[in-house]
């Protein structure tokens, strides 16, 4: 089958060739029409001026002689010259004879020329009509060809791409045409088949990952809990008092065990979120109580980092959330802000309402800020912005990834605004909220 480019070339060649041919024929007919009309006008002028050839003045004779070179055919020009010679010769009888012959010839020429002009005018109208028909037919064929060979196949290919974009892989693969669009469709079919094949492999890998995480949750977390309990007993002196060096080593081991347990718990939580198997238990909760609980739990970390936790006075608010999971989000943002804040710095929790009537929770710090390139990746798994100047910055790089997943499960969004050297503001939204009753009013209502 011919390619679209070759078929377009042939179509344009036929269209352009027929149009040029008609234009050439029309131009030739128009040129002949114009020349015949000019000859007819000169015939009228000459006959009008030679009504009385014997009375022609020298100026009139010179003016008539100027028509000699433009008269066609040559026979007319010869008859015209004979009349002028008779005028200048002064032979009246010869002048009358030649004038009568010239007038008869011009009358016959006028009659024939008028017939030719009518014929040429009809031919011009005919060729003009044919040209319009060819133009309309050419544009119609071009539109039909473009729709059939380009627009419709591209539309079908675009629909299949949109299906793939929305994870719909159920359509039947068709045999593409042997042209450029068909080559694109063939390439897309190959890519689609590869994607479907990879999807099956990913499902297998995902199942293997789930099995591995299940093993990790039972085979790793259980012995780690036992190790942590044993270390706690050793530190309590159940086997006798230990020296300072042993106490220090046990403290390090217990801290790292806690960190390893948190890492395993984070990995399991993230795996459940990605598999959509982490159930939420939403309900109306007091935002003020949740904030106080989170701040109290981080008071020790803030005191160790010499950072002050500040919260503005807020009205009684109730939010429709899974309290434990949303406290996990807030605690993660607060602990990160504490870790990245300088000594004697402050971390502020702020609450406001945006244009969409959503509750916005903001956690502001006065740390070193986050570079623009890091702002794009810190919400990804195992990615974090850290520095050797901040020894408290230790983590798995999963906290913000889990926080984003939990916020999105609640129907909100999470993000960060930061300026290097000034500080950062992490924020997230809670779509469902309401004003609650103040404690005094609640007591009165009770």
Secondary structure, DSSP 4 states (H G I P E B T S, - for coil): ---HHHHHHHHHHHHHHHHHHHHHHHHHHHHHHHHHHHHHHHHHHHHHHTTTGGG--HHHHHHHHTTGGG-SSHHHHHHHHHHHHHHHHT-HHHHHHHHHHHHHHHHHHHHHHHHHHHHHHHHHHHHHHHHHHHHHHHHHHHHHHHIIIIIHHHHHHHHHHHHHHTT---SPP-PPPSSHHHHHHHHHHHHHHHHHHHHHHHHHHHHHHHHHHHHHHHHTHHHHHHHHHHHHHHHHTTT----HHHHHHHHHHHHHHHHHHHHHHHHHHHHHHHTT------EEEEHHHHHHHHHHHTHHHHHHTTEEEEE-----EEEEE-HHHHHHHHHHHHHHHHHTSPTTEEEEEEEEE-TTS-EEEEEEE-SS---HHHHTTTTSTT-----TT-TT----S-HHHHHHHHHHHTT--EEEEEETTTEEEEEEEES-EEE---HHHHHHH-
